[in-house]
């Protein structure tokens, strides 16, 4: 069967994908807004058949949120929680990358520490929160430790698995030229594991933000989790909803406005390489 010389697939040697006729960005945004409106409507209808202390309606939650924002302690509690999450996440990123590279560079170390990593991954964040409360008491380090122990294994595992995808020919060539191990890690291993590390870091940051609420609920005297527990004890369900939606909105904004654009900017060379 003769090939058409005007066919892009014939020129490139690769099959071309059909052009997508799917909805544009504006239509996706409109569909998401429609979904949000439907959820708010369902929430409002459900709240009509329930007491306010069980399921407050959207307007009641909005009023509670407006009062929270106007209070002087709102931004302080939000800042305290965010600070704890960031510190725990940064410690987890540093330790996870260093240990992941070390385990990936040495098969002996990897085989020795693999059971330890399995044990750490099986311990839930609630158990870590209980241990942290015993060890650190009502302090910032309780939440920081829980965020660290939740995020670090995920980052470590991703980096470790990423090192296994490094081109062995490059490593062998580096050894032939007697390149120091530090240079091998920085020049060969690090560029390979950066994309999966960034994806796992996004997930780890989200997990850390969630478990921080558990830690603050059990062992803190400030922060969003502490305020959630306080509102729940006083059966102020509208404030529980308001604090929860605040944190969810903050995480969505952080993901959409900072993390995702940063990932696209840092790794746009991968898309260009795939298109070439």
C-alpha angles and dihedrals in degrees: 000000000000119000121230108241090210091059111105089217090059092049096048100031091232129100114253122232118236114257112258116247091187126130120291127240094270092054092049089051091050091050091050091051089049090052091049091051091050092051092049090049092050090048091051093048092048092050091057090067097045136063115262092243089059102041118359117199125249093260092052091049090048090054091049091049092049090053091048093051090050092052117092094230096057098081092039093056091044091050093048092053093045091049092052092048093048094049093047092046095049091050089048092049094051096045093041094052094045095047093041092054091045094051091045094050093051122048090194093056091044093053092045097050100037094092090049091054090048091054092048091050092053094055111092124229090246091061090048088051091054092049090047091051090053094046102037105020120203097345141114090259091067092066094036091054093050092049090048095050091047098047102034099066091050093051093042093051093048093049092045092051089044091058088060090064093058112120106258091208090063091051092048091049090051090052090049090057089044094240111181115255091243090058091046090055094046100040103034112017100037098056089049097052098040097087096049090040092056092049092050091045090057090052092044092052090052092048090048092053091052097047090046087070090055091049094047091047091056103033118016139083095205140029136069095296092052091050090049091054091046092051091046092051089053091044090240094151094168090061090048089055091044094053092044094050090046092057093043091051091048092052093047091051092048091050096046100038103035118010101042096043090046091052092048091050096046096047103033087114088071091060091047090050091050092050095048 
